């Protein structure tokens, strides 16, 4: 920048009526010598509604909050209010999800998530417990739930002295997507692994046999997520893609 010159950003607004259903915007820039610069930043394309107000046009990968703001689709129904008006967590947005697919464990029925008993393909020594507040043993577990700080969560606690005790939490049965078989889904959750004797946390995808809807053999189960040892005294967020879903 030359001495004595003031350089600053200018805001420009242009209004137009598209003559076609599909269109592009092309911006041309030209300078008249080799030491001139043109900067461009913060482009917004707004749509004029019938009431004369402008609404922001969200992309196909974005969710419209209804207040001229957009968020990524992977931020809706995750128990965090990313839209200022809470539209991303509203019953209109998340109420159509199947039972068990949107659960903060505040309900005593755990949204149909449940403990299981040891069986042909499952080793289960302990039970998950429904709880609010801090866990009973000092220097283990969370002080509060992740959602609000005064809600509920489930936790497992070893009985003490037994090596590699296991507990299994099982979801309700979910159908494969009806409209687009083979499409991807994503499971998101918060976990808390704290304590000197924490071993591991594993999330598995369990396909069901078509004839009796019983879980398939262990060799056909898919590990989606695994975490080992103490992860610190805080809640962590995980998002895991589940690809090519074709059956329950």
C-alpha positions in Angstrom: 0.0 0.0 0.0 1.4 3.4 -0.9 1.9 6.0 1.7 -1.0 8.4 2.2 -3.6 6.1 0.6 -6.5 4.7 2.6 -7.5 1.2 1.7 -10.7 -0.4 3.1 -13.4 -3.0 2.3 -16.6 -1.8 0.6 -19.9 -3.6 0.8 -21.9 -3.9 -2.4 -25.5 -5.0 -2.8 -27.1 -5.8 -6.1 -30.7 -6.8 -6.8 -31.9 -8.9 -9.7 -34.6 -11.2 -10.9 -33.3 -14.5 -12.3 -34.9 -15.2 -15.7 -34.1 -18.9 -15.5 -34.7 -21.7 -13.0 -31.0 -22.6 -13.1 -28.3 -20.0 -13.2 -24.8 -19.1 -12.2 -23.1 -15.9 -11.1 -19.8 -15.0 -12.8 -17.7 -12.1 -11.4 -15.1 -10.6 -13.7 -12.2 -8.5 -12.3 -9.8 -6.3 -14.3 -6.9 -4.1 -13.4 -5.1 -1.5 -15.5 -1.5 -2.0 -14.4 0.7 -4.6 -12.7 0.5 -3.2 -9.1 -3.3 -3.0 -8.7 -5.2 -5.5 -6.6 -8.9 -6.4 -6.2 -10.1 -8.4 -3.1 -13.3 -10.3 -2.7 -14.8 -11.8 0.4 -18.1 -12.8 2.1 -20.5 -13.5 -0.8 -24.1 -14.0 0.2 -26.9 -15.0 -2.2 -30.2 -14.0 -0.7 -33.7 -14.8 -1.9 -36.5 -12.3 -1.7 -39.6 -13.8 -0.1 -43.2 -12.8 -0.7 -43.3 -10.6 2.3 -40.4 -8.5 1.0 -37.8 -9.9 3.4 -34.6 -11.5 2.2 -33.8 -15.1 3.1 -30.4 -16.7 2.8 -30.2 -19.5 0.2 -28.6 -22.6 1.8 -26.7 -25.1 -0.2 -27.9 -28.7 -0.7 -25.6 -29.8 2.1 -26.9 -27.2 4.5 -30.0 -26.9 6.8 -31.9 -23.7 6.9 -32.5 -22.4 10.4 -35.3 -20.1 9.1 -33.6 -17.0 10.3 -31.3 -16.2 7.4 -28.7 -18.6 8.7 -27.5 -22.1 7.5 -25.7 -24.9 9.3 -24.2 -28.2 8.0 -26.7 -31.1 8.0 -24.4 -33.1 10.3 -25.2 -30.6 13.1 -28.9 -31.2 13.2 -30.4 -33.4 15.9 -27.2 -33.7 17.9 -28.5 -32.2 21.2 -26.6 -28.9 20.6 -28.4 -25.8 19.5 -26.5 -24.5 16.5 -29.5 -22.5 15.2 -30.2 -19.5 17.4 -33.9 -20.3 17.3 -33.3 -24.0 18.2 -34.8 -25.1 14.9 -32.1 -27.7 14.4 -33.2 -29.6 17.5 -37.0 -29.0 17.3 -39.6 -31.8 17.2 -40.4 -30.8 13.7 -36.8 -31.5 12.6 -36.0 -34.5 14.8 -39.4 -35.9 15.7 -39.5 -38.2 12.6 -36.4 -40.1 13.6 -37.0 -43.7 14.6 -37.2 -44.8 18.2 -33.7 -44.9 19.7 -32.1 -42.7 17.0 -32.4 -39.5 19.0 -31.9 -40.2 22.7 -30.4 -38.2 25.6 -31.3 -40.9 28.2 -33.6 -38.6 30.2 -36.5 -40.9 29.7 -36.6 -43.9 32.1 -37.2 -46.3 29.1 -33.8 -45.2 27.6 -35.5 -44.8 24.2 -35.5 -48.6 24.0 -31.7 -49.0 24.4 -31.2 -51.8 26.8 -28.8 -54.1 28.6 -28.4 -57.7 27.3 -27.5 -61.0 28.8 -24.6 -63.2 27.9 -25.6 -65.5 25.0 -24.2 -67.4 22.0 -22.3 -64.4 20.6 -22.2 -62.0 23.6 -20.2 -61.9 26.8 -21.9 -59.6 29.3 -20.8 -59.5 33.0 -22.3 -56.2 34.2 -25.2 -53.8 33.5 -25.3 -50.2 32.3 -26.9 -48.0 35.0 -29.2 -45.0 34.6 -27.8 -42.1 36.5 -27.8 -38.3 37.1 -25.0 -36.3 38.7 -21.6 -37.6 39.5 -20.7 -41.3 39.5 -20.4 -42.9 43.0 -16.6 -43.5 42.9 -14.1 -40.7 43.2 -11.8 -40.1 40.2 -14.0 -42.1 37.8 -16.7 -41.1 35.4 -18.4 -37.8 34.7 -19.7 -35.2 37.2 -22.9 -34.6 35.2 -24.6 -35.5 31.9 -23.5 -33.9 28.7 -26.8 -32.6 27.4 -27.9 -30.1 30.0 -25.7 -30.7 33.1 -28.7 -31.8 35.2 -30.1 -34.6 33.0 -29.4 -38.4 32.9 -26.9 -40.6 31.2 -25.9 -44.3 31.4 -22.7 -45.6 32.8 -21.0 -48.9 33.6 -18.9 -49.5 36.7 -16.8 -52.6 37.4 -17.4 -54.6 40.5 -13.7 -54.3 41.4 -10.9 -56.8 41.1 -12.2 -58.7 38.1 -10.1 -58.6 34.9 -11.7 -57.4 31.7 -15.3 -57.3 32.8 -17.7 -56.5 29.9 -21.1 -54.8 29.6 -23.1 -54.5 26.4 -25.7 -51.8 25.6 -27.9 -52.7 22.7 -30.0 -50.4 20.5 -33.5 -51.1 19.1 -33.7 -52.6 15.7 -33.3 -50.1 12.9 -34.6 -50.6 9.4 -32.4 -49.8 6.4 -33.4 -46.6 4.6 -36.5 -47.2 2.5 -36.1 -44.6 -0.2 -32.4 -45.1 -1.0 -31.2 -48.6 -0.2 -27.4 -48.6 0.3 -27.2 -45.0 1.4 -24.9 -43.9 4.3 -26.0 -43.0 7.8 -24.1 -41.5 10.7 -24.1 -42.3 14.4 -23.0 -39.6 16.8 -22.6 -39.8 20.5 -20.7 -38.4 23.5 -18.6 -40.6 25.7 -16.6 -40.3 28.9 -13.7 -42.6 29.6 -11.9 -41.6 32.9 -10.2 -43.8 35.5 -7.0 -45.7 36.0 -8.5 -49.1 35.0 -10.6 -48.1 31.9 -9.9 -50.6 29.2 -11.9 -49.9 26.0 -15.1 -48.7 24.4 -16.3 -50.4 21.1 -19.2 -49.6 18.8 -20.3 -52.4 16.5 -22.7 -52.7 13.6 -24.7 -55.9 14.0 -26.6 -57.1 10.9 -29.6 -59.2 11.6 -30.5 -62.6 10.0 -33.4 -62.2 7.6 -35.2 -65.3 8.8 -35.4 -64.7 12.6 -34.0 -61.2 13.1 -31.4 -62.6 15.4 -27.9 -61.0 15.5 -25.4 -62.5 13.1 -22.2 -64.3 14.0 -19.4 -62.2 15.5 -17.3 -62.6 12.2 -20.0 -60.6 10.3 -20.1 -57.8 12.8 -18.4 -54.5 11.9 -16.3 -52.4 14.3 -17.3 -48.8 13.7 -15.4 -47.2 16.6 -13.0 -48.2 19.3 -11.2 -46.2 21.9 -8.7 -47.5 24.5 -7.6 -46.4 28.0 -8.2 -43.2 29.9 -9.3 -40.2 27.7 -9.3 -37.5 30.3 -11.9 -36.1 32.6 -14.3 -34.7 30.0 -17.0 -35.7 27.5 -15.8 -36.4 24.0 -17.8 -36.3 20.8 -17.6 -39.0 18.1 -19.3 -39.1 14.7 -19.0 -42.4 12.7 -20.3 -43.0 9.2 -22.2 -46.3 8.5 -21.9 -47.0 4.8 -24.0 -49.0 2.4 -26.8 -50.1 4.6 -28.9 -52.7 2.9 -30.6 -54.6 5.8 -31.8 -54.3 9.3 
